[in-house]
Amino acid sequence: MSVLVIADHDAGALSPATARVVQGASELGPIDLLVIGENTENIAAEAAALAGVTKVLTCQGAVLADGLATLLSTLAVRYHYVVASAGSVGKDVIPRLAAKLDLMPVTDIVKILGPTRFERPIYAGNAVQTVSDNQPRHVLTLRASAFRPAASSGTAAPIQVLDSPVDSAVKLLADHRTQSDTPDLATAQIVIGGGIALGSAENFALIENLAKKLGAAVGATRAAVDAGYAPNDWQIGQTGKIIAPDLYIAIGISGALQHLAGIQGAKKILAINTDAEAPLVKLADVALVGDLFEIIPQLIAELDRLGVKR
Ligand SMILES: Cc1cc2nc3c(=O)[nH]c(=O)nc-3n(C[C@H](O)[C@H](O)[C@H](O)COP(=O)(O)OP(=O)(O)OC[C@H]3O[C@@H](n4cnc5c(N)ncnc54)[C@H](O)[C@@H]3O)c2cc1C
């Protein structure tokens, strides 16, 4: 079964999500990985080294959904599966492609049970649906955090340059980026989340400080984002980002269902909360019951004393 995976990349580097989608999609068959963009030579070389990738296809153009869906609809006839990460590009382009091909997309897959059977969360992660997709061709998005990253194969797959550039009616005029020296929330190994209890944007510096010591990404609840304490792109949960770190440190967060929907993939949870009855305290592997404004400075001082710096 042939598989075409759309690579996610940003700022000249392959996104960590791509290696995870490649690992997941390799259960379906050998993979051709499509890299679209300008000056993508280094990205294509990185992509060619991933285990499971048999060929890298590169194409000039901006990754804008209308042009990408048109290109994919012509490429799709050669493949049984077209797969993207369930990130912003995948969420935009896969439904358009499915409409062009008159297929039903299967989105947000967290487990591949067989060539035509997939698991995906529904009801904000409170139930798991098994989908049987008996269409002649499959158009899928995979939740990257649900899969391990593909290793490097040690060899380089061939790179083929497609001579049909992506043509889009939409033009990208500018790219406004949030500057951050912390890891990407969606793929970070340690995430520290802050809740409304932080009380102000200035106080969020406390957990940013802790995050720097641990090499962690920083996230927030919707209540904290709505209060203006944290930027929108830090929001974790049903209407925010889905995370799957090895360790999630939840600080001053009650554990509302909509927040829990975003952290189900976390392997261990440490909760810091004054309320021993808070749902997240009960769910956590380890809980520190107490005032975050006392506990966090103590934690930072102890990490300093031990010389911990990642
Ligand atoms: C349609 C919809 C979608 C939503 N999507 C999301 C989403 O994607 N993500 C999300 O997070 N929420 C989402 N929400 C909001 C969600 O329901 C909760 O309101 C929100 O998660 C609560 O945030 P919180 O834990 O910061 O605040 P609270 O629920 O108010 O909890 C604050 C916690 O801090 C503790 N605390 C207080 N002071 C201290 C202190 N000094 N030290 C330690 N602990 C302290 C309290 O005991 C409490 O447990 C959504 C809601 C709706 C209706």
The ligand as an SDF file (V2000), in Angstrom:
LIG
                    3D

 53 58  0  0  0  0  0  0  0  0999 V2000
  -16.4900   25.2610   25.1830 C   0  0  0  0  0  0  0  0  0  0  0  0
  -15.3750   25.3890   26.2030 C   0  0  0  0  0  0  0  0  0  0  0  0
  -14.0970   25.0950   25.8190 C   0  0  0  0  0  0  0  0  0  0  0  0
  -13.0420   25.2010   26.7490 C   0  0  0  0  0  0  0  0  0  0  0  0
  -11.7680   24.8800   26.3590 N   0  0  0  0  0  0  0  0  0  0  0  0
  -10.7830   24.9230   27.2730 C   0  0  0  0  0  0  0  0  0  0  0  0
   -9.4490   24.5530   26.9210 C   0  0  0  0  0  0  0  0  0  0  0  0
   -9.1410   24.2230   25.7620 O   0  0  0  0  0  0  0  0  0  0  0  0
   -8.5120   24.6020   27.8840 N   0  0  0  0  0  0  0  0  0  0  0  0
   -8.7800   24.9630   29.2020 C   0  0  0  0  0  0  0  0  0  0  0  0
   -7.8450   24.9800   30.0130 O   0  0  0  0  0  0  0  0  0  0  0  0
  -10.0230   25.3300   29.5400 N   0  0  0  0  0  0  0  0  0  0  0  0
  -11.0210   25.3330   28.6190 C   0  0  0  0  0  0  0  0  0  0  0  0
  -12.2640   25.7320   28.9940 N   0  0  0  0  0  0  0  0  0  0  0  0
  -12.4410   26.3460   30.3290 C   0  0  0  0  0  0  0  0  0  0  0  0
  -12.5510   25.3210   31.4590 C   0  0  0  0  0  0  0  0  0  0  0  0
  -13.9020   24.9120   31.5890 O   0  0  0  0  0  0  0  0  0  0  0  0
  -12.0740   25.9210   32.8100 C   0  0  0  0  0  0  0  0  0  0  0  0
  -12.8140   27.0930   33.0720 O   0  0  0  0  0  0  0  0  0  0  0  0
  -10.6000   26.2710   32.8690 C   0  0  0  0  0  0  0  0  0  0  0  0
   -9.8190   25.1890   32.4060 O   0  0  0  0  0  0  0  0  0  0  0  0
  -10.2280   26.5740   34.3190 C   0  0  0  0  0  0  0  0  0  0  0  0
   -8.9170   27.0930   34.3720 O   0  0  0  0  0  0  0  0  0  0  0  0
   -8.0850   27.0910   35.7160 P   0  0  0  0  0  0  0  0  0  0  0  0
   -7.8300   25.7000   36.1670 O   0  0  0  0  0  0  0  0  0  0  0  0
   -6.9120   27.9980   35.4680 O   0  0  0  0  0  0  0  0  0  0  0  0
   -9.0510   27.8830   36.7340 O   0  0  0  0  0  0  0  0  0  0  0  0
   -9.9190   27.3380   37.9610 P   0  0  0  0  0  0  0  0  0  0  0  0
  -10.8400   26.2660   37.5380 O   0  0  0  0  0  0  0  0  0  0  0  0
  -10.5100   28.5490   38.6110 O   0  0  0  0  0  0  0  0  0  0  0  0
   -8.8670   26.6850   38.9560 O   0  0  0  0  0  0  0  0  0  0  0  0
   -7.8760   27.4040   39.6200 C   0  0  0  0  0  0  0  0  0  0  0  0
   -7.1780   26.3980   40.5500 C   0  0  0  0  0  0  0  0  0  0  0  0
   -6.0900   27.0670   41.1850 O   0  0  0  0  0  0  0  0  0  0  0  0
   -6.0330   26.6260   42.5430 C   0  0  0  0  0  0  0  0  0  0  0  0
   -5.3540   27.6840   43.3000 N   0  0  0  0  0  0  0  0  0  0  0  0
   -5.8090   28.9120   43.6630 C   0  0  0  0  0  0  0  0  0  0  0  0
   -4.8470   29.6200   44.2870 N   0  0  0  0  0  0  0  0  0  0  0  0
   -3.7490   28.8310   44.3370 C   0  0  0  0  0  0  0  0  0  0  0  0
   -2.4190   29.0010   44.8150 C   0  0  0  0  0  0  0  0  0  0  0  0
   -2.0230   30.1490   45.3910 N   0  0  0  0  0  0  0  0  0  0  0  0
   -1.5420   27.9740   44.7000 N   0  0  0  0  0  0  0  0  0  0  0  0
   -1.9090   26.8040   44.1210 C   0  0  0  0  0  0  0  0  0  0  0  0
   -3.1580   26.5830   43.6110 N   0  0  0  0  0  0  0  0  0  0  0  0
   -4.0540   27.5850   43.7140 C   0  0  0  0  0  0  0  0  0  0  0  0
   -7.4690   26.4330   42.9380 C   0  0  0  0  0  0  0  0  0  0  0  0
   -7.5680   25.5300   44.0330 O   0  0  0  0  0  0  0  0  0  0  0  0
   -8.0700   25.8500   41.6460 C   0  0  0  0  0  0  0  0  0  0  0  0
   -8.0020   24.4230   41.6490 O   0  0  0  0  0  0  0  0  0  0  0  0
  -13.3230   25.6360   28.0820 C   0  0  0  0  0  0  0  0  0  0  0  0
  -14.6330   25.9220   28.4510 C   0  0  0  0  0  0  0  0  0  0  0  0
  -15.6570   25.8080   27.5380 C   0  0  0  0  0  0  0  0  0  0  0  0
  -17.0600   26.1220   27.9710 C   0  0  0  0  0  0  0  0  0  0  0  0
  1  2  1  0
  2  3  1  0
  2 52  2  0
  3  4  2  0
  4  5  1  0
  4 50  1  0
  5  6  2  0
  6  7  1  0
  6 13  1  0
  7  8  2  0
  7  9  1  0
  9 10  1  0
 10 11  2  0
 10 12  1  0
 12 13  2  0
 13 14  1  0
 14 15  1  0
 14 50  1  0
 15 16  1  0
 16 17  1  0
 16 18  1  0
 18 19  1  0
 18 20  1  0
 20 21  1  0
 20 22  1  0
 22 23  1  0
 23 24  1  0
 24 25  2  0
 24 26  1  0
 24 27  1  0
 27 28  1  0
 28 29  2  0
 28 30  1  0
 28 31  1  0
 31 32  1  0
 32 33  1  0
 33 34  1  0
 33 48  1  0
 34 35  1  0
 35 36  1  0
 35 46  1  0
 36 37  1  0
 36 45  1  0
 37 38  2  0
 38 39  1  0
 39 40  1  0
 39 45  2  0
 40 41  1  0
 40 42  2  0
 42 43  1  0
 43 44  2  0
 44 45  1  0
 46 47  1  0
 46 48  1  0
 48 49  1  0
 50 51  2  0
 51 52  1  0
 52 53  1  0
M  END
$$$$
